[in-house]
Amino acid sequence: MVETTDTVVVGGGQAGVAMSEHLGRAGIDHIVLERGRIAERWRSGRWDSLVANGPAWHDRFPGMEFKEDPESFVPKEKMADYFVDYAAMIKAPIRTGVDVQKVSRLEGKQGFRVETSQGVIEARSVVAATGPFQKPVFPRMIPESTELLQMHSAAYRNPGQLPEGAVLVVGAGSSGAQIAEELLECGRRVYISVGPHDRPPRAYRGRDYCWWLGVLGKWDIAAREPGAEHVTIAVSGAHGGHTVDFRRLAARGMVLLGRIDGFAAGRLTVAPDLCANLATGDANYLSVLDEADDYAHRFGLDLPQEPGAREIVPEAECIRSPILSVDLAEAGITTVIWATGYVPDFSWLSLDAFDASGKPRHQRGVSPEPGLYFLGLPWQSRRGSSFIWGVWHDAKYVADQIMIQRSYSAYHESLSLK
């Protein structure tokens, strides 16, 4: 038997829950399909000590606050619990343990055929709410035959799962920086490959970075310049939240490297770009401080001065004399963690909705394929789109578009009956 509904939402994470809330408010019959548990990625796709990168007062939906201190950074399990509780509060029709295998257009009529592990559903609309973190990017630079453990950051859980020896972390975004620091704190010798990145202050003059981005209007920036949509950002909520400063980490013993260029005969080659990459991060950091100071002065905000925020620690040896080659055996490196991000995987969408590179074609989540929508994409409508509160606002827009198309269809159907 074929089940029918107005809208199928694929994905039961933050995007799927947000979409369900707005569809429910609009009175649109829908089903949310999730192959794991609600917010599964928070539970099984992250390392043990992960906390949210934004404070509890900020990283949430408008309709429910966290039970924790608003200034705290919520642990990953409680983040998942939050979405479970939120889904229950809005009575979201989420079906867990259902794998969506294929979505194709119905022949000769409006709508889609959604093939799942539990049967077929026909729907007028489909919302792909699977988010941006689907398929780990795992460079095959070092042969698997090499005698060391290689894993993506998605598989890392804690230092205890790694063999004895030094660890190389490739990637200096939030995941790479936090994992590298955790390993350093437990006494490991840590190398980290630092590419181009933004490095904002965790907090400044008594206000969290998320607050500064809000009052400075940066969350609502509509789009970046072409080619700069996915800038790596190093930020951390660990230990109550602190600024990621690679120079300070180097002073504590972490070995900084530039971008990894290649591997041959047991030796990594490293690009001579470490200092340039650190300078880019520093410039981003200082620009936020400058804009915050200007804003505070302009509006007469009584916020404490923080001159220490501009202090630069003396450069460690690995910065003064950048390392351009690393023999893994000589360095004692037994583990490589690739914190190299993810790419979307929409292979289950058998529809003409993607460009030549495989990226979704859309305007604020509205696909040129009638009835297909996307939610949770980076920069879907603004800088904050892939963040918890940002996806909630994008979901409202997508629900509005679904309602608009329903009204046109209803008008057409009413004429057909005359």
Secondary structure as the mmCIF struct_conf table of DSSP 4:
data_model
#
loop_
_struct_conf.conf_type_id
_struct_conf.id
_struct_conf.beg_label_comp_id
_struct_conf.beg_label_asym_id
_struct_conf.beg_label_seq_id
_struct_conf.end_label_comp_id
_struct_conf.end_label_asym_id
_struct_conf.end_label_seq_id
STRN STRN1 VAL A 2 VAL A 10
BEND BEND1 GLY A 13 GLY A 13
HELX_RH_AL_P HELX_RH_AL_P1 GLN A 14 ARG A 25
TURN_TY1_P TURN_TY1_P1 ALA A 26 GLY A 27
STRN STRN2 HIS A 30 GLU A 34
BEND BEND2 ARG A 35 ARG A 37
TURN_TY1_P TURN_TY1_P2 ILE A 38 ALA A 39
HELX_RH_AL_P HELX_RH_AL_P2 GLU A 40 SER A 44
BEND BEND3 GLY A 45 ARG A 46
TURN_TY1_P TURN_TY1_P3 ASP A 48 SER A 49
STRN STRN3 VAL A 51 VAL A 51
BEND BEND4 ASN A 53 GLY A 54
TURN_TY1_P TURN_TY1_P4 ALA A 56 HIS A 58
BEND BEND5 ASP A 59 ARG A 60
TURN_TY1_P TURN_TY1_P5 PRO A 62 GLY A 63
BEND BEND6 LYS A 67 GLU A 68
TURN_TY1_P TURN_TY1_P6 PRO A 70 GLU A 71
BEND BEND7 SER A 72 SER A 72
STRN STRN4 PRO A 75 PRO A 75
HELX_RH_AL_P HELX_RH_AL_P3 LYS A 76 MET A 89
TURN_TY1_P TURN_TY1_P7 ILE A 90 LYS A 91
STRN STRN5 ILE A 94 THR A 96
BEND BEND8 GLY A 97 GLY A 97
STRN STRN6 VAL A 100 ARG A 105
HELX_LH_PP_P HELX_LH_PP_P1 LEU A 106 LEU A 106
TURN_TY1_P TURN_TY1_P8 GLU A 107 GLY A 108
BEND BEND9 LYS A 109 GLY A 111
STRN STRN7 PHE A 112 THR A 116
TURN_TY1_P TURN_TY1_P9 SER A 117 GLN A 118
STRN STRN8 GLY A 119 ALA A 128
BEND BEND10 PRO A 132 PRO A 132
STRN STRN9 LYS A 135 PRO A 136
BEND BEND11 ILE A 142 ILE A 142
TURN_TY1_P TURN_TY1_P10 GLU A 144 SER A 145
BEND BEND12 THR A 146 LEU A 148
STRN STRN10 LEU A 149 HIS A 152
HELX_RH_3T_P HELX_RH_3T_P1 SER A 153 ALA A 155
HELX_RH_3T_P HELX_RH_3T_P2 PRO A 159 GLN A 161
BEND BEND13 LEU A 162 LEU A 162
HELX_LH_PP_P HELX_LH_PP_P2 PRO A 163 PRO A 163
BEND BEND14 GLU A 164 GLY A 165
STRN STRN11 ALA A 166 VAL A 170
BEND BEND15 GLY A 173 GLY A 173
HELX_RH_AL_P HELX_RH_AL_P4 SER A 174 GLU A 185
TURN_TY1_P TURN_TY1_P11 CYS A 186 GLY A 187
STRN STRN12 VAL A 190 SER A 193
BEND BEND16 PRO A 196 PRO A 196
STRN STRN13 ASP A 198 ASP A 198
BEND BEND17 ARG A 202 ARG A 202
STRN STRN14 ALA A 203 TYR A 204
TURN_TY1_P TURN_TY1_P12 ARG A 205 GLY A 206
STRN STRN15 ARG A 207 ASP A 208
HELX_RH_AL_P HELX_RH_AL_P5 TYR A 209 VAL A 215
TURN_TY1_P TURN_TY1_P13 LEU A 216 GLY A 217
TURN_TY1_P TURN_TY1_P14 TRP A 219 ASP A 220
HELX_LH_PP_P HELX_LH_PP_P3 ARG A 224 GLU A 225
TURN_TY1_P TURN_TY1_P15 PRO A 226 GLY A 227
TURN_TY1_P TURN_TY1_P16 GLU A 229 HIS A 230
STRN STRN16 ILE A 233 ILE A 233
STRN STRN17 SER A 236 SER A 236
HELX_RH_3T_P HELX_RH_3T_P3 ALA A 238 GLY A 240
STRN STRN18 HIS A 242 HIS A 242
HELX_RH_AL_P HELX_RH_AL_P6 PHE A 246 ALA A 251
TURN_TY1_P TURN_TY1_P17 ARG A 252 GLY A 253
HELX_LH_PP_P HELX_LH_PP_P4 MET A 254 MET A 254
STRN STRN19 VAL A 255 LEU A 257
STRN STRN20 ILE A 260 ALA A 264
TURN_TY1_P TURN_TY1_P18 ALA A 265 GLY A 266
STRN STRN21 ARG A 267 VAL A 270
BEND BEND18 PRO A 272 PRO A 272
HELX_RH_AL_P HELX_RH_AL_P7 LEU A 274 ARG A 298
TURN_TY1_P TURN_TY1_P19 PHE A 299 GLY A 300
HELX_RH_3T_P HELX_RH_3T_P4 PRO A 307 ARG A 310
HELX_LH_PP_P HELX_LH_PP_P5 VAL A 313 ALA A 316
HELX_RH_AL_P HELX_RH_AL_P8 GLU A 317 ARG A 320
BEND BEND19 SER A 321 SER A 321
STRN STRN22 SER A 325 ASP A 327
HELX_RH_AL_P HELX_RH_AL_P9 LEU A 328 ALA A 331
TURN_TY1_P TURN_TY1_P20 GLY A 332 GLY A 332
STRN STRN23 ILE A 333 TRP A 338
STRN STRN24 TYR A 342 VAL A 343
TURN_TY1_P TURN_TY1_P21 SER A 347 TRP A 348
STRN STRN25 LEU A 349 LEU A 349
BEND BEND20 LEU A 351 ASP A 352
STRN STRN26 PHE A 354 PHE A 354
TURN_TY1_P TURN_TY1_P22 ALA A 356 SER A 357
BEND BEND21 GLY A 358 GLY A 358
HELX_LH_PP_P HELX_LH_PP_P6 LYS A 359 LYS A 359
STRN STRN27 PRO A 360 PRO A 360
HELX_LH_PP_P HELX_LH_PP_P7 ARG A 361 ARG A 361
STRN STRN28 GLN A 363 GLN A 363
TURN_TY1_P TURN_TY1_P23 ARG A 364 GLY A 365
STRN STRN29 VAL A 366 VAL A 366
BEND BEND22 PRO A 368 GLU A 369
TURN_TY1_P TURN_TY1_P24 PRO A 370 GLY A 371
STRN STRN30 LEU A 372 PHE A 374
BEND BEND23 GLY A 376 GLY A 376
TURN_TY1_P TURN_TY1_P25 PRO A 378 TRP A 379
BEND BEND24 GLN A 380 ARG A 382
TURN_TY1_P TURN_TY1_P26 ARG A 383 SER A 386
BEND BEND25 PHE A 387 PHE A 387
HELX_RH_AL_P HELX_RH_AL_P10 ILE A 388 LEU A 417
#
